Amino acid sequence: MTVQEAVNFSLLIIVLGIGVVCYLKLTTPFKLLVFTVPVTILLDLLSKVSSHLYKTNALILHLECLILYIFYSSIYYYLFQSKTTKKIVLVSTIVIVGFAFFNGIFLQPAYKSFPSYLYMVTNTMLVGFSLLLFKQMLLYPVKINITGQGIFWYNTSMLFFSTTMFLNLGLTNYYSQLKFDQGIYYFWYGSYYILNILTGIALFSNYKEKNSKYA
Amino acid sequence: MLDENVRMVVFSSAALFAFVTLFIIYFVVLYRNKQLKNKQEQEELHANFRQELLKTQLEVQEQTLNYISTEIHDNITQVLSFVKLTLGNIASGIEDEKKGKVIETRELVAQSITDLRDLSKSLSFEHIASQGLLRTIEKEVERINKSGLIEVSINQDGNSYSLGEQRDLVIFRIFQETLNNTLKHAGARHLKIMLQYHTDLFILTLEDDGSGFSAETLENKSGSGLRNIENRAALIGGTATIESSPGRGCNIKVVLNPLKQQPY
């Protein structure tokens, strides 16, 4: 295990710990967010096993992208107030699932190809959802300080992660041409560190929110 | 070449990171402004609601007082007048021994009729409006002094003017409330009333030499009386300050700018 992997794993364990401790006091979307952490840990482990046994983890990456998208879009479904937006989230999730299967079978075979198309589509959707949620927050502000709101930290984590992953995917081929694999490595892990840290803050903030006088 | 490309990539990544960070900061500032604006609007709504509620309460009070005034004038005094008349008729036809008692009773009834008429006038909004504030307070002072319950003195500084019907009425109600408190709770022997009429300021001062009350009582504003005084003053754009301490009586000052426009 490299240092970057160890740091990432440690962050995931810390976030999982925060999630478990605060679980009972969290709202439904944030309870779902807690579940993304053990799912990520499990898929990371499966990825390592697959790489070791089959010299490829492409299938795990396909699954990881789809499963995490379903989780994150479900969280957005609960956070959005507008029925129209909820329908859009629901429909987009069904479409993405369909696309994931189509992509895995025809465009970028799941047993050998990195699912870059799937990552691009899902990250674009998540950026769209985060911007819509920011708009909703502006239209319906609550009394709690914004830095104390779990929804703000979750949305920020999604925006950061999705935009940086989008850039990362765009640069992957360029890095490969330059034989600059380190670039992919650091960028990838940097994005995950930010995601995990902000997820932990989001969970803790949601826990504190529920205990505040404005809850 | 590689270094240059790497530098460019790092620069692009940093630029993206900076852009997203700036967006987040901009959003936080926008959100905070929206929260402040919402809070201000809520406070305004609450203040308007409280004022409307108070206005309604006072209007209901005035209507009730007017109704009572009308009932006293139209019914009770009429009945008593009839009783007085009947007693007069009885007195003329009985022996001297009992005649004195009947005449005495008749005089008491006459006194009750006069007192009830005065009370009816003090409750009636129209009567207060027609007489003006100063004259109405003077009549009330006469009535109280006649009762012997307390000695009330009234002084005026400057030429009197009307504050407007509604404001005159509210000031008079404040005076009545204070008088009521002084008679019921203060155990005072003297009450001084001062009306100061200046061009841009009207001041009503009511001072008694009663038992006074502590700052805690003032804080809790026990009973709705003291609260009512402050609320009524605020409703007409004035301020009421109430100062008192145990053993040192009570001083109530109502200050109002007659030139300031106020909806009520």
HADDOCK unambig.tbl for C-alpha pairs under 7 A between the chains (distance, minus, plus):
assign (segid A and resid 138 and name CA) (segid B and resid 31 and name CA) 5.79 0.50 0.50
assign (segid A and resid 141 and name CA) (segid B and resid 34 and name CA) 6.95 0.50 0.50
assign (segid A and resid 141 and name CA) (segid B and resid 35 and name CA) 6.05 0.50 0.50
assign (segid A and resid 143 and name CA) (segid B and resid 35 and name CA) 6.81 0.50 0.50
assign (segid A and resid 160 and name CA) (segid B and resid 20 and name CA) 6.83 0.50 0.50
